[in-house]
Structure formats: C-alpha cells, structure tokens
C-alpha cells in the first residue's frame, strides 16, 4: 500500500462509529437496516459508514434479492493490514 492509501485507510478507521460497525460485523453479517438499528443511527449514516469501510477493503458486500448484506472482509478477519511502511494489527476484543 502506498503512503497516500495508508493515510486514507487510517482516516477511515479514525471514526468510532466505523469501529463499532466492524465489531458488529465480527459477530455476523448484517444489512444496512441491521447496522442502523443496532447503533441507533439513521439509515443514510449507516450506509455512508459501510461505504467508507468497503472503500478501504475492510468490508465486503453481496446482494440478497433487494438487500445488500455486509460482512468483514478476509483482511479484516485476519487482523493484520499492511500499510506499506508498517503493519496494523488489531484484535476483536
């Protein structure tokens, strides 16, 4: 990962709501409504946060009829991200 991409990645993770979403998805797949209800935030905010997490590869999604289902990506499940200059390790605790 180049330095600019690493900086963008860290900026996306610098939001507490996004960290909460990652914790939720560590327990299982959810759609936008499930995230919205679990965190008591508006649907559009949950969608925006999920989109940001998807843009840096922390979240994957799949279509299920009319719903989009979100899950942790393989990189997020592994718990280690290579930022180019260093590695970011995190646990699910």
C-alpha positions in Angstrom: 0.0 0.0 0.0 1.4 3.4 -0.9 1.6 6.2 1.8 -1.4 8.1 0.5 -3.5 4.9 0.5 -2.3 4.1 4.0 -3.2 7.6 5.2 -6.7 7.2 3.7 -7.1 3.8 5.3 -6.2 5.3 8.7 -8.6 8.2 8.2 -11.5 5.9 7.5 -10.7 3.9 10.7 -10.4 7.1 12.8 -14.2 7.2 13.3 -15.7 5.5 16.3 -18.9 4.6 14.6 -16.9 2.7 11.9 -15.1 0.7 14.6 -18.5 -0.2 16.2 -19.6 -1.4 12.8 -16.6 -3.6 12.5 -17.3 -5.0 15.9 -20.9 -5.8 14.9 -19.8 -7.5 11.7 -17.3 -9.6 13.6 -20.4 -11.2 15.1 -22.0 -11.9 11.7 -23.4 -10.5 8.5 -25.8 -7.5 8.6 -27.7 -5.3 6.1 -27.8 -1.5 6.4 -31.0 -1.7 8.4 -29.4 -4.1 10.9 -26.4 -1.8 11.4 -28.7 1.3 11.6 -30.9 -0.3 14.3 -28.0 -1.8 16.3 -26.2 1.5 16.5 -29.4 3.7 16.6 -28.2 5.8 13.7 -30.1 6.9 10.6 -30.1 4.5 7.7 -28.2 7.0 5.4 -25.4 7.3 8.0 -25.0 3.6 8.4 -24.8 3.3 4.6 -22.2 6.0 4.3 -20.0 4.4 7.0 -20.3 1.0 5.3 -19.4 2.5 2.0 -16.2 4.1 3.6 -15.3 0.8 5.1 -15.8 -1.0 1.8 -13.6 1.6 0.0 -10.6 0.5 2.1 -11.3 -3.2 1.9 -12.5 -3.8 5.5 -16.0 -4.8 4.4 -17.4 -6.9 1.6 -20.9 -7.0 0.4 -23.2 -9.3 -1.6 -26.7 -8.9 -3.0 -29.6 -10.9 -1.5 -32.6 -10.1 -3.6 -33.3 -6.5 -2.7 -30.9 -6.3 0.3 -27.2 -5.7 0.4 -25.5 -7.9 3.0 -22.3 -6.7 4.6 -19.6 -8.8 6.2 -16.0 -8.4 7.3 -13.5 -8.9 4.5 -10.8 -11.5 4.7 -8.3 -8.8 5.5 -10.4 -7.6 8.5 -10.9 -11.2 9.7 -7.1 -11.8 9.5 -6.5 -8.9 11.9 -3.4 -7.5 10.1 -3.2 -4.8 7.4 0.0 -3.9 5.6 0.2 -0.1 5.2 3.4 -0.2 3.2 5.5 1.4 5.8 4.3 -0.7 8.7 1.6 -3.2 9.6 -1.5 -2.5 11.6 -2.6 -5.4 13.8 -5.9 -5.5 15.7 -7.9 -7.9 17.7 -11.6 -8.4 18.1 -11.5 -7.9 21.8 
